[in-house]
Amino acid sequence: MEIRLDLTLDKVNKLCAICESLKFDVNVICGRVCVDGCSVLGVMEMCGRTVVLAPVTINDEEYDYFYERVKEVGAYKTEGFYG
């Protein structure tokens, strides 16, 4: 399962605020480009695209907590690559 988000300018600050409040890192991936979720400028560069949010954790509870937080911003789960 992948967590995806159709990134717009108003979602950038919300996403970065969520990523900064977590104990683990979150990678924001668009094609071959991967940036830290706390980097406002890096995430802003991907506006207008659909990005993959990849939390760097092996704890299922942290993953579920992250998904619940970003779901409020508009994130959704897909089955995987090109899903």
RAJOPE-V437741 format. One record per backbone hydrogen bond with DSSP energy under -1.0 kcal/mol. NH is the residue of the N-H (numbers start at 1). CO is the residue of the C=O. E is the energy in kcal/mol with one decimal. If there is no record, write none. Layout:
BEGIN
nh->NH co->CO e->E
nh->NH co->CO e->E
END
This chain:
BEGIN
nh->2 co->78 e->-2.0
nh->4 co->76 e->-3.4
nh->5 co->51 e->-2.0
nh->7 co->5 e->-1.1
nh->7 co->49 e->-2.4
nh->15 co->11 e->-2.6
nh->16 co->12 e->-2.6
nh->17 co->13 e->-2.1
nh->18 co->14 e->-1.9
nh->19 co->15 e->-2.5
nh->20 co->16 e->-2.2
nh->21 co->17 e->-1.1
nh->27 co->54 e->-2.6
nh->28 co->35 e->-3.0
nh->29 co->52 e->-2.9
nh->30 co->33 e->-2.7
nh->33 co->30 e->-2.0
nh->35 co->28 e->-2.4
nh->37 co->26 e->-3.0
nh->39 co->36 e->-1.6
nh->43 co->39 e->-2.6
nh->44 co->40 e->-2.6
nh->45 co->41 e->-1.3
nh->46 co->43 e->-1.6
nh->47 co->44 e->-1.6
nh->48 co->7 e->-2.9
nh->49 co->46 e->-1.4
nh->51 co->5 e->-2.7
nh->52 co->29 e->-2.8
nh->53 co->3 e->-3.3
nh->54 co->27 e->-3.1
nh->56 co->25 e->-3.1
nh->57 co->55 e->-1.4
nh->63 co->59 e->-2.0
nh->64 co->60 e->-2.6
nh->65 co->61 e->-2.3
nh->66 co->62 e->-2.6
nh->67 co->63 e->-2.5
nh->68 co->64 e->-2.3
nh->69 co->65 e->-1.9
nh->70 co->66 e->-2.5
nh->71 co->67 e->-1.9
nh->75 co->70 e->-2.1
nh->76 co->4 e->-2.5
nh->78 co->2 e->-2.3
nh->83 co->80 e->-2.7
END
